[in-house]
Amino acid sequence: MPGGVNSPARAFGGVGGEPIVVERGEGAYLWDVDGNRYIDYVGSWGPLILGHAHPKVVAAIETAARRGTSFGAPTAAENELAQLIIDAVPGIERVRLVSSGTEATMSAIRLARGYTGRDVIVKFAGNYHGHVDSLLVAAGSSAATLAVPNSPGVTVGTSRDTLMLQYNDVIGLTQAFADHGNRIAGVIFEPVVGNMGVVVPIDEFLKALRALTRENGALLICDEVMSGFRVAYGGAQERFNIEPDLTTLGKIVGGGCPVGAYGGRAEIMDHVLPAGKVFQAGTLSGNPLATAAGCAMLRLLRDEPPYEKLERLSARLADGLHQAAVDAGVPHQIARAGSMMTLFFTEKPVTDWPSASRSDTKRFSRWFWGMLDRGVYFPCSQFEALFVSAAHAETDIDATIAAAREVLGGI
Ligand code: KE4
């Protein structure tokens, strides 16, 4: 496999060295093939809000598997998952299930373009929406110009309809709509950023996103692949009272199995084939195993909400890491939204990609390896979020803080 992995994020490129190879997970813990146990704060990059191998999720998958693993035909389970999503997410009246977050965002962008008849999509530096060609872009020569490819294989033609701006930059967003307003099909953003490390939106930015898209007939696309069911059962849009036109989901919604979803107002979603003309399809969309896992996960989150426990544990961890860094005299910022957070090694607050990218990634690497050597598995990049699960206990948090005090004292 290229680089020995099936996704670059897990190759330890940001910290050097070889990745661990996982044998199994259970609750808050991972074991590698050498028998080392780790307290896991990656949680498969977000899906495992209830920890690894939750008995009810495993049982649901086992039961479904015995009835067949895929039909390529409508099933009750996919309708149940769709209903759970519609009932949970304020901005979703209709939803289409797919098999990854990338498929969800790619489809939402196509739908925004098909619905508006416009070409330009706006995204923000430091926001990641999966490996969609038109979103694998870097800012053009100036913020007001259209983007350029940032991966071989992405064509200039693909990237010329993407405009990349800075997150939390109200002036830049306003100028972009002044320059391109009638060409913008949609704006896609992470309502809580996880992909430059955690960055929380400022209120004026959220207000400007909604006002400017509405005034200019563009769709507001909330990419909640990471924040959905994470920062609240209704996602960041419930927590921050955002009214998106479309929402994308992934990770938690599949309970650790491959599920993505995109949804929104019925009058928009009814443009999707076969109700409408915007094409999107998938052999394993709504797959019985994945929808069984997703239904089990969402029922658990709905009926036994873990969010108070997650808030308590996450605040304990954030406070402990902060105090440890202060006592060690290490310049840092802690950014947190619910049970997703990032410890940035930088002096100044992180509000966008330019400020995030000033972090000391060499110090982060020493931090990562110091913690791994002490049995704590953090995300292997300064520009990722760590996740607390409901399977973590206060003893795990306190052990993590104790390890952090040792490591921060020496990096
Ligand atoms: P997937 O195609 O990886 O399921 O989802 C893409 C995606 C879309 N939107 C947001 C906000 C996301 O965070 C992601 C994927 N997140 C990364 C972690 N930063 C997945 C890890 C990986 O790429 O291996």
Boltz pocket constraint, residues with backbone or C-beta under 6 A from the ligand:
constraints:
  - pocket:
      binder: B
      contacts: [[A, 7], [A, 8], [A, 9], [A, 10], [A, 44], [A, 45], [A, 99], [A, 100], [A, 101], [A, 102], [A, 103], [A, 105], [A, 128], [A, 129], [A, 130], [A, 131], [A, 190], [A, 194], [A, 195], [A, 223], [A, 224], [A, 225], [A, 226], [A, 250], [A, 251], [A, 260], [A, 383], [A, 384]]
      max_distance: 6.0
